[in-house]
């Protein structure tokens, strides 16, 4: 119970900044309907409660499952088993990811059904499965993470040369949406279990990096889909914005659907655990029941969190984006993007899972507050630059992503190896459900109002920017650690 109370307290301090910011904006530059504001405040409370319960459930349920499966994989000497298990685990966990389902629906609507949401989900999940299997093989065979990332992103760069900019935007957004509230805790625990069981001098750095690899899979998978299917002529449009009516009724109306969707999200990992426990883990009844109880907490927390985000946050993000973009002051949109980016990452559930593991694996040497502060600054710049891209037609997504990934690749050969894995994992965890709903809705609202913007090109891409900046920011933090350690010697 103490763990649950601590989680709720931490989450409260993280969600309150974005709540206060929206309230201040309501009473200053972008007034919103009183009912919408009331729904937003209720949504904020549900996000706090839901996120706290989710993190508690992940702590006693998802993490132990991932660790056990990681230990099982580490003990096998058959490559084909590692590849098959890695692909199945990556595919099954990711296809149920709430962030990805949100993005798939937005892609289908924005592309006027040219890209099917279900096809998008399957293609992205295949990419994740391939890269999770690759990540597991990397740990078992002790290959350098920076070289693998360099090779993977070189392939992505080559594919990008033949990809239209609409497909590029949704491909890199899928990269960020993939590693959300469900996928990240499991994959982190999986890599931790393998690294700790395998042991050796690189066990710390091997505990990180698979999330980063998993988030690269959707990019080449969606690009390949676009090239093979010869998708062209996408006419971007935003989903018709119909504000909710009432204060409580929107929550009541959306609750049954999200209860069902959360079951779909939790079910794959529950089935996998029960199967593995029957044939491999063979836990005591108490150990099995504790994990099942954790999965139940995860289900309840995830449902409450998604209800709060979908019924209270998304429409406010869209309204704020349209309102700010309609004003004459050109500095307001990137300025507000800077503030939103700074506070929204603090409310991402997967960020807490990662930072806790960083502090645990490094025995407190790398403080979670240092990671959080660095992520906050990096993502603030990412959202601000995304707003500039919406406002200035000559600025393209690749103008930011190409230099960003190039700098990240160069830094990966200059910083301590553990920071390479943390940086690429951070790129995945930073772009979770808050980004996929509030920030993406904000960007699409702004692109809907700016006359020169195209929603398929400019409305998407913000998740990709959020996923890219931590790669640079965290590795710069690694350089600072390296320089500081050198001075102390």
Helices and strands as residue ranges (DSSP letters): H 2-26, H 34-57, I 58-62, H 63-74, H 79-95, H 98-110, H 117-141, H 145-160, H 165-178, H 183-198, H 203-206, H 210-228, H 249-276, I 277-281, H 285-308, I 309-313, H 314-326, H 330-344, G 345-347, H 349-361, H 368-391, H 397-411, H 417-430, H 433-434, I 435-439, H 440-449, I 455-459, H 462-488
